[in-house]
């Protein structure tokens, strides 16, 4: 069953599907490891004729900037496929991989990480005929299947021809107990694998990352071929399917003709993602008189905004250390006008399907402008003897176009 896809047939990158920085440092981290590039939005994501180009270039001060995409939707298990055209030149490092998102408490963990492929050219140790694939620091070095093109010691697929002279399809089946890597529909290896945090517990759901790194201690070990830039890591599509008992026996992931057989690579677990609180569209009451459900009109300066906010909680979701935060924010500047908080366990009403109703009262803005009422949930945790507060991941279903998963949901708009 197809659960996520981007065919890149728009004029610009769909920002509701993709972020362009790593999740770390409040989703602002613009490089990983010791890479030389920094991820930017200066025409580093170019869409044309149904293809996304992640563009790497050298800039005036001699440094590099490039592009990356990170899925906002997250996944537990499935088949992950991308059709790609790999770049050329010493110092390049494009990759297609899975890394952990937020856990239920809003924390990030690394590992787990699964590298579907890393294509590194450093001129000596790694060439255009080699591809790296595998989990980061696997607990087991055993394999269930190995193609004769794969060297298990270093996790390298070796080709008789350069891998960057045409389009290729990379795929990975990830089940609760095994991973299998495919190249152009051909299985390259299968090995036991479990998606675990450092503490041995199941890791948070995975996000999909495709990035074009440059340089660093691996790709740039023997220098960067500056004259090879600018150039692009081209992506025709990205698709995710899940092969469980609920997929109805479908054997193709979208239009792909290279989908592995679900009867061989399926799995019994129906976990598709981590369940998150769902913030729904609120009922809005503005002061004593209104002419429009979203326009403030009362002139006497004594105004308040009342929200009846429904939130649907997953089964057994913890509430004892969590608070709802609702704020009014200037849409233009992002400045907060006011904020109120409420403990999750004091919901006044409880509906079906785990839905609880919160009554929220905020002072209305006293100046003209357009404002957004935003909602988030904060978790207070004990770490190393101190209290740390994280915003937890949410599903936003308020009728406003926004990422399906976020730390903050836009609830409604106000015009004053």
Protein Blocks (a to p, Z undefined) as FASTA:
>chain_A
ZZbdcehlafbdcfklpccbdfehhhpagbehjbfbdcdfehpacceehiacddddddfk
opacddddddfbdceeiaddddddddedehiacdddddddddfkopacddddddfbacdd
ehlmpcckbcceddehifbfcdfbdcfkbcfklopacdfbdfklcccdddddddfkbccd
deehiafbdcddddddfkopacddddddddddeejjklmmnopafklpccddddfbdcdd
dddfknnopabehjbfkbccfklmgcfblcfbdcddddddddddehjbdfbfkbcfbfnl
pacddddddddddehiafklgccddddddfklopafbdcdddfklcfbdceehiacdddd
ddddfbecdddddddddddddeehiacdddddddddehpacdfbdfbdcfbdcdZZ
